């Protein structure tokens, strides 16, 4: 069993969890595991699934109920990449409203933001969105931004700031990155909500 564990030692409870995950991957079955806080499940789960995903050209969806848990996953993946010298890309994705670069967007309700974003795009009033493409092709700024970001593992706030500084829509940049990412860190609703899941998966191919 080849794993990309980020730390020197694997605790016994982590090793048991890793074995169960490996067995699940080998047999193409499902696993529901109860792992209390402090078990080290993020490191265990990512270290065994990442190697499998890279070798089989698959994508890992790591979904959490809280934005703070995104950071734990990002930090773990940074350690894995550093320790194992692996070449893989990661994107951190949260709700579009929270990623929006427009001032005050996060103060809107979900419904208000949906209408606001839709109208801004329709009327070509959002420079962040307009700058993503030049006619039917990705703009030079978008292409150069993706080259930089695909080689980095960034928390969503870092990605948002980087994209915003280049006058590019952070959500659109994240979705473009997701098309080639080995790991997509997202919120529960991105996968568990049927309508959001279908829309997102179609957008990222």
N, C-alpha and C positions, 0 to 999 in steps of 0.2 A: 504494500500500500504506500503510494507516494503522496505526501502532503506537503504543503507550503506553510508550515506553522511559523508564526511570527516571533515566538519566544523560545528561549533555550529549553525549557522543560514543559512537558505535557502532563497535566494532572490526570490522575486515574479516571475521574469522572468525565474529563474531556476526551480521553482516549476511548472510553466506552461509547460516548456520543459519536465520535468520529467513525468508529467501526460500524455503528448502526447506519450512519449516513452513507458510508461506502457500500454497505450491503444493499441499501436502497437504490443507489446509483447503478450498481452492477445488475440488479434484478429488475430495474425500471418499475419500481413500485412506489408507494407513498409512505411517508413517515410523519407521524404526529408525536412530538416529544414534549414532556413536561420538564423544563429546565429552570430551576429557581434562579433568582437574581444572584449574580456573583459566580455562577458556574463557569463562565468564560465561553458561553455558547457562540458568540459572534466569531471569535478567533477559531474555534473548533469547526463551525459550519463553513466559514469562508475558506479555511485552509485546505479542506478536502474537496469542496465543490469547485474551487477555482482551477485546480490542476485538470480536473475532469472537463470543465467547460472549455478551457484553452485547447486541450488535445482534441476535443470533439467539435470545436468551432460552435459552441453553444453560448447562450447568454444567461447569466444569473440575474434574477430579480430578487433583490433583498428589500423586503418591505417592512416598514415599522409604523407604529401609531404616533410617534412623536419625532419632531425635528431634531431633538437633542440626541436621539439614537442614531440619526444619520451620521453625526460626527464620530461616534464610536466606530461605525463601520468604515468611514473614511480613514481614520487614524490606523485601524487594523490593516487595511489594504495598503496603506503607505509603508507600514512595517514589513508586510509580506513582500512587497515589491523591492524594497531596499535590501532585505535579508537574502532573498532568493534570486535577485537579478532577473526577474521575469518581465516580459514585455506584454503588457495588457493595459487596456484603457477602462476608465471608470467615469460614470456620470452620476451626479447627485441631483435628483429631481424632486421638487415640491410643487404645490399648487401654483397654477399660472398667475393667480392674483398676487401671491407672495413673491413671485419672481419678477413681476412687472417693474420696469425702470421708470415708469411715469410717476411723478410726485403725487402722493395721496391715494394711489391705487389700492393699497392694502387697507385703507380706511373704508372702502366701499363694501357693501354686502356682496355675496357671491353673484346674485342676480344682477345687481347694479354693475358689477365689474364686467360680467359677460356682455351686457348691452354696450357698455362703454368701450370695451376692447373691440367688439364687432364693428361699432360705428367708426372708431378711429381707423381701423384697417380699411373698411369700405370707402371712407372718405380720404384715404391716403394722408392722414394727419399724424401718424405715428412714425417719426423718423427712425426709431429703433427697429421697427418692423420693415420699413421701406428699404433700409440699408442692408438687409440680409441678402437680397437679390438685386442683380442688375439685369433688367428684362427677365429672361427665363433662366438665367444662370446665377449661381452664387456669386456675390460680389467678391472682389479681390480682398477686401477687408475681412469678410467672413471666412474665406479660404485660409488666409494667413492666421486668423484667430483659431480656427479649428486645428491647424498644424501645431500651434503652441499648446492648446488645451488638451489635445489627445495624448500628449506626452506627460501630462501632469495629472495628479489625483487631487482634486480640489473640492472643498466643501461648497455647498450651493451658494453661500454668501460670498465666497471668494470668486466663484464663477460669475455671479451676478455683477459684482463690482468690476471685474475684468471686462465683461461684455459691455456694461454700461459705459465704461470709459472709452470704448471704441464705437459708441453709439450703435450698438447692436442689441436686439431683443434677447435677453438672457434665456427665456423659455425656448425660443426658436433655436438658439445656439445649442442648448442642452439636448433638444430633440434631434438635431443633426448629429451631435456626438453619440447619442444613444443608438444610432443606426449601426455603429461599428463597435460599440462598447462590449467588453466582456462582462462587466458588472453594471447593473442599473439599480441605484438605490432610490427607492420611491416610498410614497405614503401608501397606507392600506387601500385607500379609495382608488388609487391608480390601477389596481388589479382586481379588487373585490367588488367594485361597482361596475356592472356589465357595460353601461353606456360609456363611461369614462375609459374603461379598459379597451373597448373596441376602437374608440377614437384614437387613443394613444398608440396602440399597437399598429394601427393602419398608418399613422403619421410617422412612426419610426421604422416601418417595414418589418 
